[in-house]
Structures are given as C-alpha cells and as structure tokens.
C-alpha cells in the first residue's frame, strides 16, 4: 500500500501530508514554490541507485583506460572517456555522505531523481 508523500515547508520546516494547493504554509503563512519532498526512504533509494551508476561508470572508465594503455592508443577519445572517473567519484562520494547523514536530511527536490550524467541535476 502506498503511503502519502510528505512535504516540507522550506521556510519554517512544517511537514504536511501533501503540498497545499495554494503553496502557502499553514504554519508560518509563507508562500513558496520550493516545497521539499520529505521522504527519507525514497531519497535513500534514489541515492543508492545513483551510487551503483557511479560504480559502473568508474569500472568502465578504468577498463577503457587500461585498454588505451595496453594498446598504446593515441586517439583522444579513450583518454577523454577516462576523465569520467572524476565526476563519478565526486558524485559517489556525495551520495555516500548523504546516505550516512540521515539526521541532517531536510527534504529533497524532485530533480534529484536524475543522475549527474543525464544533465538534469543530480549533483
């Protein structure tokens, strides 16, 4: 059974069962379009999935780098693909840090669904 997704007011931290239709907080009276989704389980699930994507990218980049070194490749493409290690490692580090700090969780925006390599957010 699906449970309702809670929302959090970005101004005062009030937690509601859903975003009010007027986007006005019933507690502080502040208006905001930036209400946060307050659901640790979905956030942690998304971050674990992003972590697995990052591990796969790191492994593929290492394989490409080793192939380029072994074959003595001079074209720039394998070397440029090897540079994907850097953002994958940074994103993986951030995902692990966020998963460890559940007490600091304040809610998340819907844009975190997309990983960093999709170009729609993530980092």
N, C-alpha and C positions, 0 to 999 in steps of 0.2 A: 504494500500500500504506500503510495506517495505521500510524503508529508509536505506541508506547505513550506515554501522557501521564505525564510525571514529576511527582512530588510533592515538596514541600519541608517539612521539619520547621520549625515556627515558633519552636521553642526554640533549636536549635543550627545549623540550616541544612543538615542532612543531606538529600541528594537521593536519593530512592528511585524505582524504576520504577513503583511504584503505592503507594497508601496502605496501610500494613499493616492487616490485618483487626482487630487489637486497638487500633489508633490509638496504639500505643506505639512510639516511635522506637528502632530497633535500635542507634543510635549513642550517644545520651545517656540513653535509658531513660525519657524524659519522655512523659507521656500528653497528647494534645491532640486535640480535635475540629476544630481550626482549621488542619489541614494545608492548605498552599497548592498550587495548580496551578503547576507550573514549566514553562511552555511559552511562550517569547517570541513565536513565530510566531502562535499563536492569540490571544495578548494584543494584539499589534500589529494583527492583522486586525480584532478587535473594536473597538479604539480608532479605526482608520481609518474603520470603518463609522459609529461614533458621531460622528466629525468631519464626515462627509458629512451626517448627520442635522442637526447643528448649523448647517451652512452653509445647508441647505434651510430650516430654521426662521428663520434670520436674514433670508434673502431674502424669505420670505413675510411676516414681520413688517414689513420695510421696505416691501413692496408695500402692505400694509394701512395702514401709517402714511401713506404717500403718498396713498393713496386717501382716507383720512379727512381729510387736509389739503386736498386738491384739492376734494373735495365739501363741505367745511365741515361735516363730521359732528359733531354734538353728543352722540350717544349714547356711553355709556361703553365699550361692548363693543369697538369698534375700538381705542380707546386702551388698554384692558386687554390686548388681544392683542398690542399693540406692546411691552408690558412683557416679553414672552417673549424679547426680544433679550438681556436681562441674563443669565438663567441659561444661554442658549445660548452666549453669548460666554464666560462663565466656564468652562463645560464644554469648549468648543472650545479655549480656552487651556490647560486642564489636559491635554486629550488630546494636543495638540501637544508640551507639555513632557514628558509621559510617553514619547512616541514618540522624542524626541530623547535621552532619558537611558536607553538600553538598559543601560549599565553599572550603573545604580542599581536595575535590576529585581531584585526579591527573590521573585517569585511573585505570584499573584493568587488571589482567591476567585472562586467561581462566580457571585457576584452581579454582577460587572462586565458580564455578558452583556446586562443590561437597561440602556438609556439612561436619563438623568435624568428624562425626561418620562413614563416608564412608572410611576414611583412605587415601583419595587422596588430602587432603588440607583442605581449609575452614577457619582454624584459621590463 
